[in-house]
């Protein structure tokens, strides 16, 4: 056995799906959290190449446990440890906006680079940094687009208008709409805090009497999608749906989005939850196979 996938309890099914695509065995990393919140991490076995699969939503404890698991895998004989983090946290803060702020992207990127021999992720939230390699320096750093996966979630027979709630969503709406020959709309957003957003959508009259599908990389609180849904509803959209690579929203936030008129919310399986739809396993597996990261 030259390679092995290791997953964690909360997302073991996604790790198993990746392993099946690669034709590799998959084991579960054991984690025990003590009353003082320290973690005891146990790797059941190792291999020359170990792929650690874990999304980094709720990242603080997960990061420490990943590093401990990587160390245990190396102690067991791994010569290469690759991180597959479908959702990669701490990528937004790429500069200090106020004096004294930590640049978390740089800190976490360097931490990952120090403990892993490569990383594969999907739609990382990068702003002023052009490539993932700039955020995670010195190791192969692969950032994939989930646009083809999200496109598969559009129901057959629909002729929707694809809507990006802000300029950052342009790459996703173009990647989905153009191959399918669908109309596109792009919004403009101004944020006033974590939960206060003002939004307008140019050409929104095209949505009148039609289905509209909002597309974004991350759903956090859902405020952006709620604002966009309100604008689309006023413009006469017949039905509103939302597709996203990652859904971090709480059950309360999802309920608010539904109440705002969003009839269906679908995300990939990057983060387990009620919105999970299409799996990222084939996309991740193809990237690992073509990258050379599986070779020892």
C-alpha positions as CSV (number, residue, x, y, z in Angstrom):
1,X,0.0,0.0,0.0
2,X,1.7,3.2,-1.2
3,X,-1.1,5.7,-0.3
4,X,-3.9,6.1,2.1
5,X,-6.7,8.5,2.8
6,X,-7.4,9.5,6.4
7,X,-10.6,11.3,7.4
8,X,-12.3,12.6,10.5
9,X,-15.5,11.5,12.1
10,X,-17.7,14.5,11.1
11,X,-16.9,14.2,7.4
12,X,-15.8,10.6,7.0
13,X,-18.3,10.0,4.2
14,X,-16.6,12.7,2.0
15,X,-13.1,11.2,2.8
16,X,-14.4,7.7,1.8
17,X,-15.9,9.1,-1.4
18,X,-12.5,10.6,-2.3
19,X,-10.7,7.3,-1.4
20,X,-13.2,5.4,-3.6
21,X,-12.4,7.7,-6.6
22,X,-8.7,7.1,-6.1
23,X,-9.0,3.4,-5.4
24,X,-7.3,3.8,-2.0
25,X,-8.2,2.6,1.5
26,X,-9.7,5.1,3.9
27,X,-9.3,5.1,7.7
28,X,-10.7,7.3,10.4
29,X,-8.4,9.5,12.5
30,X,-9.3,9.0,16.2
31,X,-9.8,12.2,18.2
32,X,-10.5,12.5,21.9
33,X,-11.0,15.9,23.5
34,X,-10.2,16.2,27.1
35,X,-12.2,18.3,29.6
36,X,-9.6,21.0,29.2
37,X,-10.3,21.0,25.4
38,X,-6.9,19.6,24.5
39,X,-7.1,16.9,21.8
40,X,-5.6,13.4,21.7
41,X,-5.2,12.4,18.0
42,X,-4.5,8.8,16.9
43,X,-3.8,7.7,13.3
44,X,-4.7,4.0,12.9
45,X,-2.1,3.4,10.3
46,X,0.2,5.1,7.9
47,X,1.6,4.8,4.3
48,X,4.4,6.3,2.2
49,X,1.8,8.9,1.0
50,X,-1.0,10.0,3.4
51,X,-3.8,12.2,2.3
52,X,-5.5,14.0,5.2
53,X,-9.0,15.1,4.3
54,X,-10.7,17.7,6.4
55,X,-12.6,21.0,5.7
56,X,-11.6,23.9,7.9
57,X,-14.9,25.3,8.8
58,X,-14.8,26.0,12.6
59,X,-11.1,25.9,12.1
60,X,-9.3,26.6,15.4
61,X,-9.4,23.1,16.9
62,X,-9.4,21.4,13.5
63,X,-6.1,23.0,12.5
64,X,-4.3,21.8,15.7
65,X,-5.7,18.3,15.2
66,X,-4.7,18.2,11.6
67,X,-1.1,19.1,12.5
68,X,-1.0,16.4,15.2
69,X,-2.4,13.9,12.7
70,X,0.2,14.8,10.1
71,X,3.0,14.4,12.7
72,X,1.6,11.0,13.8
73,X,1.4,9.9,10.1
74,X,5.1,10.8,9.6
75,X,6.0,9.0,12.8
76,X,4.3,6.0,11.3
77,X,6.5,6.2,8.2
78,X,4.8,8.6,5.8
79,X,7.2,10.4,3.5
80,X,4.6,12.7,2.1
81,X,1.5,14.1,3.8
82,X,-1.0,16.0,1.6
83,X,-3.8,18.1,2.9
84,X,-7.1,18.0,1.1
85,X,-9.1,20.8,2.6
86,X,-12.2,21.4,0.5
87,X,-12.9,24.5,2.5
88,X,-9.9,26.5,3.5
89,X,-10.3,29.0,6.3
90,X,-8.5,32.2,7.2
91,X,-7.9,33.2,3.5
92,X,-9.9,36.5,3.6
93,X,-7.6,38.5,5.9
94,X,-4.7,39.1,3.5
95,X,-3.6,42.4,4.9
96,X,-3.9,44.4,8.2
97,X,-6.8,46.8,7.7
98,X,-6.3,48.4,11.1
99,X,-3.1,48.8,13.2
100,X,-2.4,45.7,15.3
101,X,-4.4,43.2,13.2
102,X,-2.8,39.8,12.4
103,X,-2.6,38.9,8.7
104,X,-4.2,35.5,9.2
105,X,-3.9,34.3,5.6
106,X,-0.1,34.6,5.9
107,X,0.1,33.0,9.3
108,X,-2.2,30.1,8.5
109,X,-0.6,29.6,5.0
110,X,2.9,29.4,6.5
111,X,1.6,27.0,9.2
112,X,0.1,24.6,6.6
113,X,3.3,24.8,4.4
114,X,5.4,23.9,7.4
115,X,3.5,20.7,8.1
116,X,2.3,19.4,4.7
117,X,3.9,18.5,1.4
118,X,1.0,19.8,-0.7
119,X,-2.5,21.2,-0.4
120,X,-5.7,20.8,-2.5
121,X,-8.7,23.1,-1.9
122,X,-11.7,24.4,-3.7
123,X,-12.7,28.0,-4.3
124,X,-10.6,29.6,-1.6
125,X,-11.7,33.1,-0.8
126,X,-8.8,35.1,-2.1
127,X,-9.0,38.9,-2.6
128,X,-5.7,40.7,-3.3
129,X,-3.7,37.5,-3.6
130,X,-3.8,36.1,-7.2
131,X,-2.9,32.5,-6.4
132,X,-3.1,30.0,-3.6
133,X,0.7,29.5,-3.9
134,X,1.2,33.1,-2.6
135,X,-0.9,32.3,0.4
136,X,0.6,28.9,1.1
137,X,4.2,29.2,0.0
138,X,6.8,26.6,-0.8
139,X,4.6,23.6,-1.4
140,X,2.3,22.6,-4.3
141,X,-0.9,24.5,-3.7
142,X,-3.8,23.6,-5.9
143,X,-7.0,25.7,-5.9
144,X,-9.9,24.1,-7.9
145,X,-13.1,25.6,-9.1
146,X,-16.4,24.0,-8.2
147,X,-18.3,25.7,-11.1
148,X,-18.7,22.5,-13.1
149,X,-20.0,20.7,-10.0
150,X,-22.4,23.4,-9.2
151,X,-23.7,23.5,-12.8
152,X,-24.7,19.8,-12.4
153,X,-27.2,20.9,-9.7
154,X,-29.2,23.0,-12.1
155,X,-32.4,21.1,-12.7
156,X,-33.1,19.9,-16.2
157,X,-35.5,21.9,-18.2
158,X,-34.8,25.2,-16.5
159,X,-33.8,28.3,-18.4
160,X,-32.8,30.5,-15.5
161,X,-30.8,33.7,-15.3
162,X,-27.6,33.2,-13.3
163,X,-27.0,35.9,-10.8
164,X,-23.8,36.8,-9.0
165,X,-24.5,38.9,-5.9
166,X,-21.3,40.9,-6.2
167,X,-18.2,41.4,-8.5
168,X,-16.3,38.6,-6.7
169,X,-18.9,36.1,-8.0
170,X,-18.2,36.9,-11.7
171,X,-15.8,33.9,-12.2
172,X,-18.4,31.5,-11.0
173,X,-21.4,32.8,-12.9
174,X,-19.4,33.0,-16.1
175,X,-18.1,29.4,-15.7
176,X,-21.6,28.2,-15.1
177,X,-23.7,30.3,-17.5
178,X,-21.5,30.5,-20.6
179,X,-21.2,26.7,-21.3
180,X,-25.0,26.4,-20.8
181,X,-25.8,29.5,-22.8
182,X,-27.7,31.1,-19.9
183,X,-28.1,34.8,-19.2
184,X,-26.0,36.4,-16.5
185,X,-26.6,39.3,-14.1
186,X,-24.0,40.7,-11.7
187,X,-24.7,42.7,-8.5
188,X,-22.8,45.4,-6.7
189,X,-22.5,45.1,-2.9
190,X,-21.6,47.4,-0.1
191,X,-21.1,45.9,3.3
192,X,-21.6,47.8,6.5
193,X,-20.8,45.0,9.0
194,X,-21.1,41.2,9.4
195,X,-24.9,41.3,8.9
196,X,-25.7,44.5,7.0
197,X,-25.5,44.6,3.2
198,X,-26.7,47.0,0.6
199,X,-27.0,45.5,-2.9
200,X,-28.1,46.4,-6.4
201,X,-28.1,44.3,-9.6
202,X,-27.6,45.8,-13.0
203,X,-30.1,44.7,-15.7
204,X,-32.3,43.1,-13.0
205,X,-35.4,43.6,-15.2
206,X,-34.3,40.5,-17.2
207,X,-35.3,38.4,-14.2
208,X,-39.0,39.3,-14.5
209,X,-41.1,36.2,-14.9
210,X,-38.1,33.9,-14.9
211,X,-36.2,31.6,-12.5
212,X,-33.1,33.2,-11.0
213,X,-30.2,31.2,-9.5
214,X,-27.9,33.0,-7.2
215,X,-24.3,31.7,-7.3
216,X,-21.5,32.4,-4.8
217,X,-18.5,30.7,-3.4
218,X,-19.4,30.9,0.3
219,X,-22.7,31.3,2.2
220,X,-21.8,32.6,5.7
221,X,-24.6,34.5,7.4
222,X,-26.6,34.6,4.2
223,X,-27.2,38.4,4.3
224,X,-25.9,38.9,0.8
225,X,-28.2,36.3,-0.7
226,X,-31.1,37.7,1.3
227,X,-30.5,41.1,-0.1
228,X,-30.2,39.8,-3.6
229,X,-33.4,37.7,-3.2
230,X,-35.3,40.8,-2.1
231,X,-34.2,42.7,-5.2
232,X,-35.0,39.8,-7.5
233,X,-38.4,39.4,-5.9
234,X,-39.2,43.0,-6.4
235,X,-38.1,42.7,-10.0
236,X,-40.7,39.9,-10.6
237,X,-38.5,36.8,-10.5
238,X,-40.7,33.7,-10.6
239,X,-38.5,31.5,-8.5
240,X,-35.2,32.1,-6.7
241,X,-32.6,29.5,-5.9
242,X,-29.0,29.6,-4.6
243,X,-25.9,27.5,-5.4
244,X,-22.7,27.8,-3.4
245,X,-19.5,25.9,-3.1
246,X,-19.4,26.2,0.7
247,X,-22.2,26.7,3.1
248,X,-21.2,27.8,6.6
249,X,-24.7,29.1,7.5
250,X,-26.4,28.1,10.7
251,X,-29.9,26.5,10.7
252,X,-31.3,29.9,11.8
253,X,-29.6,31.6,8.9
254,X,-30.9,29.0,6.4
255,X,-34.4,29.5,7.8
256,X,-34.0,33.3,7.2
257,X,-32.9,32.7,3.6
258,X,-35.9,30.5,3.0
259,X,-38.2,33.1,4.5
260,X,-36.6,35.7,2.2
261,X,-38.0,33.8,-0.8
262,X,-35.1,31.5,-1.7
263,X,-36.9,28.2,-2.6
264,X,-33.8,26.0,-2.9
265,X,-30.3,26.2,-1.5
266,X,-27.7,23.8,-2.7
267,X,-24.0,23.5,-1.8
268,X,-21.3,20.9,-2.5
269,X,-20.4,18.4,0.1
270,X,-17.3,20.5,1.2
271,X,-19.0,21.0,4.5
272,X,-21.6,18.5,5.9
273,X,-25.1,20.0,6.4
274,X,-28.6,20.1,5.1
275,X,-27.8,22.0,1.9
276,X,-25.2,19.4,0.7
277,X,-25.8,18.2,-2.9
278,X,-23.2,17.3,-5.5
279,X,-19.9,15.7,-4.3
280,X,-16.5,17.2,-4.9
281,X,-14.8,13.7,-4.8
282,X,-14.3,13.3,-8.6
283,X,-12.9,16.9,-8.9
284,X,-10.5,16.4,-6.0
285,X,-9.4,12.9,-7.2
286,X,-8.6,14.1,-10.7
287,X,-6.5,16.9,-9.3
288,X,-4.6,14.6,-7.0
289,X,-4.0,12.1,-9.9
290,X,-2.7,14.8,-12.3
291,X,-0.6,16.7,-9.8
292,X,1.9,14.0,-9.0
293,X,1.1,14.4,-5.3
294,X,0.3,10.7,-5.0
295,X,3.7,9.7,-6.0
296,X,6.3,8.9,-3.4
